[in-house]
Amino acid sequence: MATVGQWLRNKLTPPSLEEIEHETRKWQIACKTCGRSANLWEAGGKRYKAHGNKTVLGRCAGCDNKLRTMKIYRPNE
Ligand SMILES: [Zn+2]
C-alpha cells in the first residue's frame, strides 16, 4: 500500500515523455467527414490520463488538409 507521501509524489511528478507517448498511442483520431483515422500520437497529438471521447477541430490529410471535425476515441472501448 502506498503511503500518503508516495501518493503525493506520484501526483506531483510530471509524467515522462515515454508515459505520455504510451498513453497517447491508445487513442485514435478519425475524421468525421471522410472517416480517415490515424493514431493520435502519429498525428502529433497528446492525451494523458483522459477519459471518454472528444471532438476537436483539425486538419485532415484525407480532405486536402481542410479543417474538419475530428473524433478522438479509444478503439475497443
Ligand atoms: Zn477527412
N, CA, C, O and the ligand as a Tripos MOL2 file, in Angstrom:
@<TRIPOS>MOLECULE
protein
  309   307    78     0     0
PROTEIN
NO_CHARGES

@<TRIPOS>ATOM
      1 N           0.8430   -1.2040    0.0000 N.3       1 MET1
      2 CA          0.0000    0.0000    0.0000 C.3       1 MET1
      3 C           0.8750    1.2490    0.0000 C.2       1 MET1
      4 O           1.8440    1.3270    0.7560 O.2       1 MET1
      5 N           0.5500    2.2010   -0.8200 N.am      2 ALA2
      6 CA          1.3500    3.4200   -0.9250 C.3       2 ALA2
      7 C           1.0500    4.3440    0.2390 C.2       2 ALA2
      8 O          -0.0980    4.4860    0.6580 O.2       2 ALA2
      9 N           2.0860    4.9610    0.7490 N.am      3 THR3
     10 CA          1.8740    5.9500    1.7990 C.3       3 THR3
     11 C           1.3790    7.2450    1.1730 C.2       3 THR3
     12 O           1.4330    7.4250   -0.0440 O.2       3 THR3
     13 N           0.8930    8.1460    2.0270 N.am      4 VAL4
     14 CA          0.4100    9.4300    1.5140 C.3       4 VAL4
     15 C           1.5410   10.1830    0.8230 C.2       4 VAL4
     16 O           1.3320   10.8440   -0.1940 O.2       4 VAL4
     17 N           2.7540   10.0730    1.3930 N.am      5 GLY5
     18 CA          3.8990   10.7420    0.7950 C.3       5 GLY5
     19 C           4.1710   10.2500   -0.6190 C.2       5 GLY5
     20 O           4.4240   11.0440   -1.5250 O.2       5 GLY5
     21 N           4.1160    8.9240   -0.8000 N.am      6 GLN6
     22 CA          4.3360    8.3760   -2.1380 C.3       6 GLN6
     23 C           3.2320    8.8130   -3.0870 C.2       6 GLN6
     24 O           3.4860    9.1400   -4.2470 O.2       6 GLN6
     25 N           2.0100    8.8150   -2.5830 N.am      7 TRP7
     26 CA          0.8710    9.1870   -3.4000 C.3       7 TRP7
     27 C           1.0120   10.6210   -3.8800 C.2       7 TRP7
     28 O           0.7660   10.9330   -5.0450 O.2       7 TRP7
     29 N           1.4200   11.4960   -2.9450 N.am      8 LEU8
     30 CA          1.5920   12.9030   -3.2990 C.3       8 LEU8
     31 C           2.6870   13.0650   -4.3500 C.2       8 LEU8
     32 O           2.5420   13.8310   -5.3020 O.2       8 LEU8
     33 N           3.7950   12.3220   -4.1590 N.am      9 ARG9
     34 CA          4.8820   12.4260   -5.1210 C.3       9 ARG9
     35 C           4.4270   11.9860   -6.5070 C.2       9 ARG9
     36 O           4.7600   12.6130   -7.5120 O.2       9 ARG9
     37 N           3.6530   10.8890   -6.5440 N.am     10 ASN10
     38 CA          3.1410   10.4310   -7.8330 C.3      10 ASN10
     39 C           2.2590   11.4820   -8.4680 C.2      10 ASN10
     40 O           2.2770   11.6700   -9.6850 O.2      10 ASN10
     41 N           1.4870   12.1670   -7.6430 N.am     11 LYS11
     42 CA          0.5790   13.2010   -8.1300 C.3      11 LYS11
     43 C           1.3500   14.3990   -8.6850 C.2      11 LYS11
     44 O           0.9580   15.0080   -9.6810 O.2      11 LYS11
     45 N           2.4520   14.7180   -8.0140 N.am     12 LEU12
     46 CA          3.1450   15.9580   -8.3360 C.3      12 LEU12
     47 C           4.2180   15.7790   -9.4120 C.2      12 LEU12
     48 O           4.6310   16.7490  -10.0480 O.2      12 LEU12
     49 N           4.6670   14.5410   -9.6130 N.am     13 THR13
     50 CA          5.7010   14.3190  -10.6200 C.3      13 THR13
     51 C           5.0820   14.3970  -12.0070 C.2      13 THR13
     52 O           4.1300   13.6700  -12.2920 O.2      13 THR13
     53 N           5.5860   15.2380  -12.8550 N.am     14 PRO14
     54 CA          5.0110   15.2810  -14.2020 C.3      14 PRO14
     55 C           5.3240   13.9730  -14.9280 C.2      14 PRO14
     56 O           6.3850   13.3890  -14.7110 O.2      14 PRO14
     57 N           4.4350   13.5180  -15.7690 N.am     15 PRO15
     58 CA          4.6840   12.2530  -16.4620 C.3      15 PRO15
     59 C           5.8500   12.4000  -17.4350 C.2      15 PRO15
     60 O           6.0730   13.4690  -18.0040 O.2      15 PRO15
     61 N           6.5730   11.3260  -17.6110 N.am     16 SER16
     62 CA          7.6830   11.3620  -18.5660 C.3      16 SER16
     63 C           7.1170   11.2950  -19.9830 C.2      16 SER16
     64 O           5.9620   10.9230  -20.1950 O.2      16 SER16
     65 N           7.9570   11.6640  -20.9400 N.am     17 LEU17
     66 CA          7.5210   11.6360  -22.3320 C.3      17 LEU17
     67 C           7.1200   10.2180  -22.7540 C.2      17 LEU17
     68 O           6.1990   10.0290  -23.5480 O.2      17 LEU17
     69 N           7.8390    9.2190  -22.1980 N.am     18 GLU18
     70 CA          7.5070    7.8290  -22.5320 C.3      18 GLU18
     71 C           6.1000    7.4740  -22.0570 C.2      18 GLU18
     72 O           5.3470    6.7900  -22.7490 O.2      18 GLU18
     73 N           5.7650    7.9570  -20.8590 N.am     19 GLU19
     74 CA          4.4220    7.6660  -20.3360 C.3      19 GLU19
     75 C           3.3500    8.3420  -21.1830 C.2      19 GLU19
     76 O           2.3130    7.7490  -21.4790 O.2      19 GLU19
     77 N           3.6130    9.5820  -21.5670 N.am     20 ILE20
     78 CA          2.6410   10.3060  -22.3860 C.3      20 ILE20
     79 C           2.4850    9.6180  -23.7330 C.2      20 ILE20
     80 O           1.3740    9.4750  -24.2430 O.2      20 ILE20
     81 N           3.6210    9.1890  -24.3120 N.am     21 GLU21
     82 CA          3.5380    8.5010  -25.6000 C.3      21 GLU21
     83 C           2.7520    7.2060  -25.4640 C.2      21 GLU21
     84 O           1.9020    6.8950  -26.2970 O.2      21 GLU21
     85 N           3.0410    6.4580  -24.4120 N.am     22 HIS22
     86 CA          2.3690    5.1820  -24.1900 C.3      22 HIS22
     87 C           0.8570    5.3830  -24.0740 C.2      22 HIS22
     88 O           0.0770    4.6280  -24.6550 O.2      22 HIS22
     89 N           0.4520    6.4060  -23.3210 N.am     23 GLU23
     90 CA         -0.9760    6.7080  -23.1420 C.3      23 GLU23
     91 C          -1.5950    7.1930  -24.4540 C.2      23 GLU23
     92 O          -2.6770    6.7580  -24.8490 O.2      23 GLU23
     93 N          -0.8810    8.1070  -25.1190 N.am     24 THR24
     94 CA         -1.4460    8.7220  -26.3180 C.3      24 THR24
     95 C          -1.6460    7.6810  -27.4130 C.2      24 THR24
     96 O          -2.5960    7.7750  -28.1900 O.2      24 THR24
     97 N          -0.7630    6.6930  -27.4820 N.am     25 ARG25
     98 CA         -0.8520    5.6770  -28.5290 C.3      25 ARG25
     99 C          -2.0950    4.8070  -28.4010 C.2      25 ARG25
    100 O          -2.4300    4.0790  -29.3350 O.2      25 ARG25
    101 N          -2.7780    4.8670  -27.2790 N.am     26 LYS26
    102 CA         -4.0190    4.0980  -27.1150 C.3      26 LYS26
    103 C          -5.1880    4.7840  -27.8070 C.2      26 LYS26
    104 O          -6.2650    4.2030  -27.9410 O.2      26 LYS26
    105 N          -4.9740    6.0240  -28.2460 N.am     27 TRP27
    106 CA         -6.0810    6.7880  -28.8310 C.3      27 TRP27
    107 C          -5.9490    6.8700  -30.3430 C.2      27 TRP27
    108 O          -4.8480    6.9040  -30.8920 O.2      27 TRP27
    109 N          -7.1080    6.9020  -31.0030 N.am     28 GLN28
    110 CA         -7.1700    7.0980  -32.4400 C.3      28 GLN28
    111 C          -7.8700    8.4240  -32.7040 C.2      28 GLN28
    112 O          -8.7000    8.8660  -31.9100 O.2      28 GLN28
    113 N          -7.5350    9.0490  -33.8110 N.am     29 ILE29
    114 CA         -8.2590   10.2470  -34.2170 C.3      29 ILE29
    115 C          -8.8510    9.9770  -35.5910 C.2      29 ILE29
    116 O          -8.1540    9.5110  -36.4920 O.2      29 ILE29
    117 N         -10.1370   10.2700  -35.7480 N.am     30 ALA30
    118 CA        -10.8220    9.9640  -37.0040 C.3      30 ALA30
    119 C         -11.5700   11.1860  -37.5050 C.2      30 ALA30
    120 O         -12.1910   11.9180  -36.7340 O.2      30 ALA30
    121 N         -11.4980   11.3900  -38.8080 N.am     31 CYS31
    122 CA        -12.2180   12.4930  -39.4570 C.3      31 CYS31
    123 C         -13.6850   12.1060  -39.5960 C.2      31 CYS31
    124 O         -14.0090   11.0100  -40.0540 O.2      31 CYS31
    125 N         -14.5630   13.0150  -39.1970 N.am     32 LYS32
    126 CA        -15.9960   12.7010  -39.2730 C.3      32 LYS32
    127 C         -16.5220   12.8490  -40.6880 C.2      32 LYS32
    128 O         -17.6160   12.3740  -40.9940 O.2      32 LYS32
    129 N         -15.7530   13.5060  -41.5630 N.am     33 THR33
    130 CA        -16.2200   13.7170  -42.9270 C.3      33 THR33
    131 C         -15.8620   12.5390  -43.8320 C.2      33 THR33
    132 O         -16.7270   11.9900  -44.5160 O.2      33 THR33
    133 N         -14.5840   12.1520  -43.8310 N.am     34 CYS34
    134 CA        -14.1660   11.0860  -44.7560 C.3      34 CYS34
    135 C         -13.8860    9.7760  -44.0360 C.2      34 CYS34
    136 O         -13.7070    8.7430  -44.6820 O.2      34 CYS34
    137 N         -13.8460    9.8020  -42.7310 N.am     35 GLY35
    138 CA        -13.6480    8.5670  -41.9750 C.3      35 GLY35
    139 C         -12.1970    8.1540  -41.8280 C.2      35 GLY35
    140 O         -11.9110    7.1160  -41.2330 O.2      35 GLY35
    141 N         -11.2730    8.9480  -42.3600 N.am     36 ARG36
    142 CA         -9.8550    8.6120  -42.2580 C.3      36 ARG36
    143 C          -9.4450    8.6220  -40.7890 C.2      36 ARG36
    144 O          -9.7790    9.5540  -40.0580 O.2      36 ARG36
    145 N          -8.7340    7.6090  -40.3610 N.am     37 SER37
    146 CA         -8.3240    7.5860  -38.9650 C.3      37 SER37
    147 C          -6.8250    7.3340  -38.8750 C.2      37 SER37
    148 O          -6.2240    6.7230  -39.7590 O.2      37 SER37
    149 N          -6.2430    7.8130  -37.8000 N.am     38 ALA38
    150 CA         -4.8140    7.6750  -37.5810 C.3      38 ALA38
    151 C          -4.5810    7.5660  -36.0940 C.2      38 ALA38
    152 O          -5.4230    7.9490  -35.2820 O.2      38 ALA38
    153 N          -3.4250    7.0380  -35.7520 N.am     39 ASN39
    154 CA         -3.0650    7.0100  -34.3510 C.3      39 ASN39
    155 C          -2.8070    8.4310  -33.8800 C.2      39 ASN39
    156 O          -2.1340    9.2100  -34.5550 O.2      39 ASN39
    157 N          -3.3480    8.7580  -32.7170 N.am     40 LEU40
    158 CA         -3.2630   10.1470  -32.2430 C.3      40 LEU40
    159 C          -1.8150   10.5960  -32.0700 C.2      40 LEU40
    160 O          -1.4710   11.7340  -32.3860 O.2      40 LEU40
    161 N          -0.9720    9.6990  -31.5680 N.am     41 TRP41
    162 CA          0.4260   10.0720  -31.3550 C.3      41 TRP41
    163 C           1.0930   10.3810  -32.6990 C.2      41 TRP41
    164 O           1.8230   11.3640  -32.8290 O.2      41 TRP41
    165 N           0.8290    9.5190  -33.7050 N.am     42 GLU42
    166 CA          1.4410    9.7420  -35.0060 C.3      42 GLU42
    167 C           0.8720   10.9770  -35.6780 C.2      42 GLU42
    168 O           1.5230   11.5690  -36.5390 O.2      42 GLU42
    169 N          -0.3480   11.3790  -35.2930 N.am     43 ALA43
    170 CA         -0.9480   12.5960  -35.8400 C.3      43 ALA43
    171 C          -0.4330   13.8350  -35.1020 C.2      43 ALA43
    172 O          -0.8260   14.9550  -35.4270 O.2      43 ALA43
    173 N           0.4320   13.6420  -34.1280 N.am     44 GLY44
    174 CA          1.0300   14.7870  -33.4370 C.3      44 GLY44
    175 C           0.2510   15.2320  -32.2100 C.2      44 GLY44
    176 O           0.5050   16.3080  -31.6690 O.2      44 GLY44
    177 N          -0.6920   14.4150  -31.7680 N.am     45 GLY45
    178 CA         -1.4970   14.7890  -30.6080 C.3      45 GLY45
    179 C          -0.9260   14.2310  -29.3260 C.2      45 GLY45
    180 O           0.0070   13.4270  -29.3350 O.2      45 GLY45
    181 N          -1.5040   14.6740  -28.2180 N.am     46 LYS46
    182 CA         -1.1330   14.1580  -26.9020 C.3      46 LYS46
    183 C          -2.4000   14.0090  -26.0820 C.2      46 LYS46
    184 O          -3.2800   14.8700  -26.0990 O.2      46 LYS46
    185 N          -2.4720   12.9020  -25.3660 N.am     47 ARG47
    186 CA         -3.6090   12.7020  -24.4850 C.3      47 ARG47
    187 C          -3.1240   11.8640  -23.3210 C.2      47 ARG47
    188 O          -2.6110   10.7610  -23.5100 O.2      47 ARG47
    189 N          -3.2840   12.3840  -22.1240 N.am     48 TYR48
    190 CA         -2.7610   11.6830  -20.9520 C.3      48 TYR48
    191 C          -3.7830   11.7340  -19.8450 C.2      48 TYR48
    192 O          -4.3470   12.7850  -19.5400 O.2      48 TYR48
    193 N          -4.0130   10.5800  -19.2470 N.am     49 LYS49
    194 CA         -4.9690   10.4600  -18.1520 C.3      49 LYS49
    195 C          -6.3170   11.0760  -18.5090 C.2      49 LYS49
    196 O          -6.9220   11.7930  -17.7120 O.2      49 LYS49
    197 N          -6.7620   10.7890  -19.6960 N.am     50 ALA50
    198 CA         -8.0280   11.3320  -20.1580 C.3      50 ALA50
    199 C          -9.0430   10.2060  -20.2660 C.2      50 ALA50
    200 O          -8.6800    9.0410  -20.4290 O.2      50 ALA50
    201 N         -10.3030   10.5600  -20.1750 N.am     51 HIS51
    202 CA        -11.3680    9.5810  -20.2810 C.3      51 HIS51
    203 C         -12.4120   10.0690  -21.2670 C.2      51 HIS51
    204 O         -12.7170   11.2600  -21.3340 O.2      51 HIS51
    205 N         -12.9500    9.1400  -22.0250 N.am     52 GLY52
    206 CA        -14.0620    9.4740  -22.8900 C.3      52 GLY52
    207 C         -13.6220   10.0570  -24.2110 C.2      52 GLY52
    208 O         -12.4860   10.4990  -24.3830 O.2      52 GLY52
    209 N         -14.5590   10.0420  -25.1360 N.am     53 ASN53
    210 CA        -14.2790   10.5740  -26.4670 C.3      53 ASN53
    211 C         -14.2940   12.0840  -26.4420 C.2      53 ASN53
    212 O         -14.8820   12.7130  -25.5620 O.2      53 ASN53
    213 N         -13.6240   12.6510  -27.4410 N.am     54 LYS54
    214 CA        -13.5340   14.0910  -27.5040 C.3      54 LYS54
    215 C         -13.6380   14.4870  -28.9680 C.2      54 LYS54
    216 O         -13.1540   13.7720  -29.8460 O.2      54 LYS54
    217 N         -14.2680   15.6230  -29.2300 N.am     55 THR55
    218 CA        -14.3470   16.1180  -30.5900 C.3      55 THR55
    219 C         -13.4890   17.3640  -30.7010 C.2      55 THR55
    220 O         -13.6120   18.2860  -29.8940 O.2      55 THR55
    221 N         -12.6230   17.3910  -31.6950 N.am     56 VAL56
    222 CA        -11.7290   18.5330  -31.8730 C.3      56 VAL56
    223 C         -11.7810   18.9680  -33.3370 C.2      56 VAL56
    224 O         -12.2650   18.2370  -34.2000 O.2      56 VAL56
    225 N         -11.2720   20.1740  -33.5970 N.am     57 LEU57
    226 CA        -11.1050   20.6380  -34.9680 C.3      57 LEU57
    227 C          -9.6700   20.3640  -35.3880 C.2      57 LEU57
    228 O          -8.7330   20.6840  -34.6570 O.2      57 LEU57
    229 N          -9.4990   19.7810  -36.5500 N.am     58 GLY58
    230 CA         -8.1420   19.5210  -37.0100 C.3      58 GLY58
    231 C          -8.1050   19.4820  -38.5190 C.2      58 GLY58
    232 O          -9.1370   19.4210  -39.1860 O.2      58 GLY58
    233 N          -6.8990   19.5190  -39.0400 N.am     59 ARG59
    234 CA         -6.7350   19.4470  -40.4940 C.3      59 ARG59
    235 C          -6.6130   17.9920  -40.8880 C.2      59 ARG59
    236 O          -5.8100   17.2450  -40.3290 O.2      59 ARG59
    237 N          -7.4350   17.5930  -41.8750 N.am     60 CYS60
    238 CA         -7.4650   16.1890  -42.2870 C.3      60 CYS60
    239 C          -6.7220   16.0150  -43.6030 C.2      60 CYS60
    240 O          -7.0150   16.6820  -44.5950 O.2      60 CYS60
    241 N          -5.7450   15.0980  -43.5910 N.am     61 ALA61
    242 CA         -4.9750   14.8220  -44.8100 C.3      61 ALA61
    243 C          -5.8620   14.1960  -45.8830 C.2      61 ALA61
    244 O          -5.5860   14.3220  -47.0760 O.2      61 ALA61
    245 N          -6.9270   13.5230  -45.4530 N.am     62 GLY62
    246 CA         -7.8320   12.8990  -46.4160 C.3      62 GLY62
    247 C          -8.7920   13.8930  -47.0440 C.2      62 GLY62
    248 O          -9.4730   13.5570  -48.0130 O.2      62 GLY62
    249 N          -8.8630   15.1000  -46.5190 N.am     63 CYS63
    250 CA         -9.7610   16.1470  -47.0330 C.3      63 CYS63
    251 C          -8.9340   17.3530  -47.4930 C.2      63 CYS63
    252 O          -9.3100   18.4950  -47.2300 O.2      63 CYS63
    253 N          -7.8180   17.1080  -48.1730 N.am     64 ASP64
    254 CA         -6.9580   18.1970  -48.6700 C.3      64 ASP64
    255 C          -6.5300   19.1520  -47.5550 C.2      64 ASP64
    256 O          -6.4260   20.3580  -47.7760 O.2      64 ASP64
    257 N          -6.2870   18.6220  -46.3750 N.am     65 ASN65
    258 CA         -5.8510   19.4200  -45.2270 C.3      65 ASN65
    259 C          -6.8270   20.5220  -44.8520 C.2      65 ASN65
    260 O          -6.4260   21.5620  -44.3290 O.2      65 ASN65
    261 N          -8.0960   20.2990  -45.1140 N.am     66 LYS66
    262 CA         -9.1000   21.2660  -44.6970 C.3      66 LYS66
    263 C          -9.4640   21.0230  -43.2310 C.2      66 LYS66
    264 O          -9.2530   19.9380  -42.6890 O.2      66 LYS66
    265 N         -10.0110   22.0560  -42.6150 N.am     67 LEU67
    266 CA        -10.4330   21.9220  -41.2150 C.3      67 LEU67
    267 C         -11.6600   21.0290  -41.1480 C.2      67 LEU67
    268 O         -12.6550   21.2520  -41.8380 O.2      67 LEU67
    269 N         -11.5640   20.0250  -40.3110 N.am     68 ARG68
    270 CA        -12.6590   19.0820  -40.1600 C.3      68 ARG68
    271 C         -12.9090   18.8130  -38.6790 C.2      68 ARG68
    272 O         -12.0320   19.0070  -37.8370 O.2      68 ARG68
    273 N         -14.0980   18.3730  -38.3890 N.am     69 THR69
    274 CA        -14.3820   17.8910  -37.0430 C.3      69 THR69
    275 C         -13.8000   16.4880  -36.9250 C.2      69 THR69
    276 O         -14.1140   15.5990  -37.7160 O.2      69 THR69
    277 N         -12.9530   16.3110  -35.9290 N.am     70 MET70
    278 CA        -12.3070   15.0200  -35.7300 C.3      70 MET70
    279 C         -12.7320   14.4420  -34.3880 C.2      70 MET70
    280 O         -12.9430   15.1570  -33.4090 O.2      70 MET70
    281 N         -12.8450   13.1470  -34.3840 N.am     71 LYS71
    282 CA        -13.2290   12.4720  -33.1450 C.3      71 LYS71
    283 C         -12.0160   11.7410  -32.5840 C.2      71 LYS71
    284 O         -11.3570   10.9780  -33.2900 O.2      71 LYS71
    285 N         -11.7290   11.9830  -31.3040 N.am     72 ILE72
    286 CA        -10.6670   11.2420  -30.6200 C.3      72 ILE72
    287 C         -11.3400   10.1670  -29.7880 C.2      72 ILE72
    288 O         -12.2120   10.4520  -28.9680 O.2      72 ILE72
    289 N         -10.9280    8.9320  -30.0080 N.am     73 TYR73
    290 CA        -11.5950    7.8230  -29.3150 C.3      73 TYR73
    291 C         -10.5890    6.7200  -29.0500 C.2      73 TYR73
    292 O          -9.5040    6.6750  -29.6300 O.2      73 TYR73
    293 N         -10.9870    5.8400  -28.1590 N.am     74 ARG74
    294 CA        -10.1570    4.6680  -27.8740 C.3      74 ARG74
    295 C         -10.8170    3.4680  -28.5190 C.2      74 ARG74
    296 O         -11.9610    3.1450  -28.1990 O.2      74 ARG74
    297 N         -10.1120    2.8000  -29.4250 N.am     75 PRO75
    298 CA        -10.6830    1.5880  -30.0110 C.3      75 PRO75
    299 C         -10.8660    0.5290  -28.9230 C.2      75 PRO75
    300 O         -10.1540    0.5360  -27.9180 O.2      75 PRO75
    301 N         -11.7980   -0.3590  -29.1190 N.am     76 ASN76
    302 CA        -12.0710   -1.4730  -28.1980 C.3      76 ASN76
    303 C         -12.6030   -0.9960  -26.8490 C.2      76 ASN76
    304 O         -12.4290   -1.6770  -25.8380 O.2      76 ASN76
    305 N         -13.2500    0.1720  -26.8290 N.am     77 GLU77
    306 CA        -13.8450    0.5830  -25.5570 C.3      77 GLU77
    307 C         -15.2240    1.1260  -25.7970 C.2      77 GLU77
    308 O         -15.9020    1.5290  -24.8520 O.2      77 GLU77
    309 ZN        -11.2370   13.8570  -43.7860 Zn       78 ZN78
@<TRIPOS>BOND
     1     1     2 1
     2     2     3 1
     3     3     4 2
     4     3     5 am
     5     5     6 1
     6     6     7 1
     7     7     8 2
     8     7     9 am
     9     9    10 1
    10    10    11 1
    11    11    12 2
    12    11    13 am
    13    13    14 1
    14    14    15 1
    15    15    16 2
    16    15    17 am
    17    17    18 1
    18    18    19 1
    19    19    20 2
    20    19    21 am
    21    21    22 1
    22    22    23 1
    23    23    24 2
    24    23    25 am
    25    25    26 1
    26    26    27 1
    27    27    28 2
    28    27    29 am
    29    29    30 1
    30    30    31 1
    31    31    32 2
    32    31    33 am
    33    33    34 1
    34    34    35 1
    35    35    36 2
    36    35    37 am
    37    37    38 1
    38    38    39 1
    39    39    40 2
    40    39    41 am
    41    41    42 1
    42    42    43 1
    43    43    44 2
    44    43    45 am
    45    45    46 1
    46    46    47 1
    47    47    48 2
    48    47    49 am
    49    49    50 1
    50    50    51 1
    51    51    52 2
    52    51    53 am
    53    53    54 1
    54    54    55 1
    55    55    56 2
    56    55    57 am
    57    57    58 1
    58    58    59 1
    59    59    60 2
    60    59    61 am
    61    61    62 1
    62    62    63 1
    63    63    64 2
    64    63    65 am
    65    65    66 1
    66    66    67 1
    67    67    68 2
    68    67    69 am
    69    69    70 1
    70    70    71 1
    71    71    72 2
    72    71    73 am
    73    73    74 1
    74    74    75 1
    75    75    76 2
    76    75    77 am
    77    77    78 1
    78    78    79 1
    79    79    80 2
    80    79    81 am
    81    81    82 1
    82    82    83 1
    83    83    84 2
    84    83    85 am
    85    85    86 1
    86    86    87 1
    87    87    88 2
    88    87    89 am
    89    89    90 1
    90    90    91 1
    91    91    92 2
    92    91    93 am
    93    93    94 1
    94    94    95 1
    95    95    96 2
    96    95    97 am
    97    97    98 1
    98    98    99 1
    99    99   100 2
   100    99   101 am
   101   101   102 1
   102   102   103 1
   103   103   104 2
   104   103   105 am
   105   105   106 1
   106   106   107 1
   107   107   108 2
   108   107   109 am
   109   109   110 1
   110   110   111 1
   111   111   112 2
   112   111   113 am
   113   113   114 1
   114   114   115 1
   115   115   116 2
   116   115   117 am
   117   117   118 1
   118   118   119 1
   119   119   120 2
   120   119   121 am
   121   121   122 1
   122   122   123 1
   123   123   124 2
   124   123   125 am
   125   125   126 1
   126   126   127 1
   127   127   128 2
   128   127   129 am
   129   129   130 1
   130   130   131 1
   131   131   132 2
   132   131   133 am
   133   133   134 1
   134   134   135 1
   135   135   136 2
   136   135   137 am
   137   137   138 1
   138   138   139 1
   139   139   140 2
   140   139   141 am
   141   141   142 1
   142   142   143 1
   143   143   144 2
   144   143   145 am
   145   145   146 1
   146   146   147 1
   147   147   148 2
   148   147   149 am
   149   149   150 1
   150   150   151 1
   151   151   152 2
   152   151   153 am
   153   153   154 1
   154   154   155 1
   155   155   156 2
   156   155   157 am
   157   157   158 1
   158   158   159 1
   159   159   160 2
   160   159   161 am
   161   161   162 1
   162   162   163 1
   163   163   164 2
   164   163   165 am
   165   165   166 1
   166   166   167 1
   167   167   168 2
   168   167   169 am
   169   169   170 1
   170   170   171 1
   171   171   172 2
   172   171   173 am
   173   173   174 1
   174   174   175 1
   175   175   176 2
   176   175   177 am
   177   177   178 1
   178   178   179 1
   179   179   180 2
   180   179   181 am
   181   181   182 1
   182   182   183 1
   183   183   184 2
   184   183   185 am
   185   185   186 1
   186   186   187 1
   187   187   188 2
   188   187   189 am
   189   189   190 1
   190   190   191 1
   191   191   192 2
   192   191   193 am
   193   193   194 1
   194   194   195 1
   195   195   196 2
   196   195   197 am
   197   197   198 1
   198   198   199 1
   199   199   200 2
   200   199   201 am
   201   201   202 1
   202   202   203 1
   203   203   204 2
   204   203   205 am
   205   205   206 1
   206   206   207 1
   207   207   208 2
   208   207   209 am
   209   209   210 1
   210   210   211 1
   211   211   212 2
   212   211   213 am
   213   213   214 1
   214   214   215 1
   215   215   216 2
   216   215   217 am
   217   217   218 1
   218   218   219 1
   219   219   220 2
   220   219   221 am
   221   221   222 1
   222   222   223 1
   223   223   224 2
   224   223   225 am
   225   225   226 1
   226   226   227 1
   227   227   228 2
   228   227   229 am
   229   229   230 1
   230   230   231 1
   231   231   232 2
   232   231   233 am
   233   233   234 1
   234   234   235 1
   235   235   236 2
   236   235   237 am
   237   237   238 1
   238   238   239 1
   239   239   240 2
   240   239   241 am
   241   241   242 1
   242   242   243 1
   243   243   244 2
   244   243   245 am
   245   245   246 1
   246   246   247 1
   247   247   248 2
   248   247   249 am
   249   249   250 1
   250   250   251 1
   251   251   252 2
   252   251   253 am
   253   253   254 1
   254   254   255 1
   255   255   256 2
   256   255   257 am
   257   257   258 1
   258   258   259 1
   259   259   260 2
   260   259   261 am
   261   261   262 1
   262   262   263 1
   263   263   264 2
   264   263   265 am
   265   265   266 1
   266   266   267 1
   267   267   268 2
   268   267   269 am
   269   269   270 1
   270   270   271 1
   271   271   272 2
   272   271   273 am
   273   273   274 1
   274   274   275 1
   275   275   276 2
   276   275   277 am
   277   277   278 1
   278   278   279 1
   279   279   280 2
   280   279   281 am
   281   281   282 1
   282   282   283 1
   283   283   284 2
   284   283   285 am
   285   285   286 1
   286   286   287 1
   287   287   288 2
   288   287   289 am
   289   289   290 1
   290   290   291 1
   291   291   292 2
   292   291   293 am
   293   293   294 1
   294   294   295 1
   295   295   296 2
   296   295   297 am
   297   297   298 1
   298   298   299 1
   299   299   300 2
   300   299   301 am
   301   301   302 1
   302   302   303 1
   303   303   304 2
   304   303   305 am
   305   305   306 1
   306   306   307 1
   307   307   308 2
@<TRIPOS>SUBSTRUCTURE
     1 MET1         2 RESIDUE 1 A MET
     2 ALA2         6 RESIDUE 1 A ALA
     3 THR3        10 RESIDUE 1 A THR
     4 VAL4        14 RESIDUE 1 A VAL
     5 GLY5        18 RESIDUE 1 A GLY
     6 GLN6        22 RESIDUE 1 A GLN
     7 TRP7        26 RESIDUE 1 A TRP
     8 LEU8        30 RESIDUE 1 A LEU
     9 ARG9        34 RESIDUE 1 A ARG
    10 ASN10       38 RESIDUE 1 A ASN
    11 LYS11       42 RESIDUE 1 A LYS
    12 LEU12       46 RESIDUE 1 A LEU
    13 THR13       50 RESIDUE 1 A THR
    14 PRO14       54 RESIDUE 1 A PRO
    15 PRO15       58 RESIDUE 1 A PRO
    16 SER16       62 RESIDUE 1 A SER
    17 LEU17       66 RESIDUE 1 A LEU
    18 GLU18       70 RESIDUE 1 A GLU
    19 GLU19       74 RESIDUE 1 A GLU
    20 ILE20       78 RESIDUE 1 A ILE
    21 GLU21       82 RESIDUE 1 A GLU
    22 HIS22       86 RESIDUE 1 A HIS
    23 GLU23       90 RESIDUE 1 A GLU
    24 THR24       94 RESIDUE 1 A THR
    25 ARG25       98 RESIDUE 1 A ARG
    26 LYS26      102 RESIDUE 1 A LYS
    27 TRP27      106 RESIDUE 1 A TRP
    28 GLN28      110 RESIDUE 1 A GLN
    29 ILE29      114 RESIDUE 1 A ILE
    30 ALA30      118 RESIDUE 1 A ALA
    31 CYS31      122 RESIDUE 1 A CYS
    32 LYS32      126 RESIDUE 1 A LYS
    33 THR33      130 RESIDUE 1 A THR
    34 CYS34      134 RESIDUE 1 A CYS
    35 GLY35      138 RESIDUE 1 A GLY
    36 ARG36      142 RESIDUE 1 A ARG
    37 SER37      146 RESIDUE 1 A SER
    38 ALA38      150 RESIDUE 1 A ALA
    39 ASN39      154 RESIDUE 1 A ASN
    40 LEU40      158 RESIDUE 1 A LEU
    41 TRP41      162 RESIDUE 1 A TRP
    42 GLU42      166 RESIDUE 1 A GLU
    43 ALA43      170 RESIDUE 1 A ALA
    44 GLY44      174 RESIDUE 1 A GLY
    45 GLY45      178 RESIDUE 1 A GLY
    46 LYS46      182 RESIDUE 1 A LYS
    47 ARG47      186 RESIDUE 1 A ARG
    48 TYR48      190 RESIDUE 1 A TYR
    49 LYS49      194 RESIDUE 1 A LYS
    50 ALA50      198 RESIDUE 1 A ALA
    51 HIS51      202 RESIDUE 1 A HIS
    52 GLY52      206 RESIDUE 1 A GLY
    53 ASN53      210 RESIDUE 1 A ASN
    54 LYS54      214 RESIDUE 1 A LYS
    55 THR55      218 RESIDUE 1 A THR
    56 VAL56      222 RESIDUE 1 A VAL
    57 LEU57      226 RESIDUE 1 A LEU
    58 GLY58      230 RESIDUE 1 A GLY
    59 ARG59      234 RESIDUE 1 A ARG
    60 CYS60      238 RESIDUE 1 A CYS
    61 ALA61      242 RESIDUE 1 A ALA
    62 GLY62      246 RESIDUE 1 A GLY
    63 CYS63      250 RESIDUE 1 A CYS
    64 ASP64      254 RESIDUE 1 A ASP
    65 ASN65      258 RESIDUE 1 A ASN
    66 LYS66      262 RESIDUE 1 A LYS
    67 LEU67      266 RESIDUE 1 A LEU
    68 ARG68      270 RESIDUE 1 A ARG
    69 THR69      274 RESIDUE 1 A THR
    70 MET70      278 RESIDUE 1 A MET
    71 LYS71      282 RESIDUE 1 A LYS
    72 ILE72      286 RESIDUE 1 A ILE
    73 TYR73      290 RESIDUE 1 A TYR
    74 ARG74      294 RESIDUE 1 A ARG
    75 PRO75      298 RESIDUE 1 A PRO
    76 ASN76      302 RESIDUE 1 A ASN
    77 GLU77      306 RESIDUE 1 A GLU
    78 ZN78       309 GROUP 0 **** ****
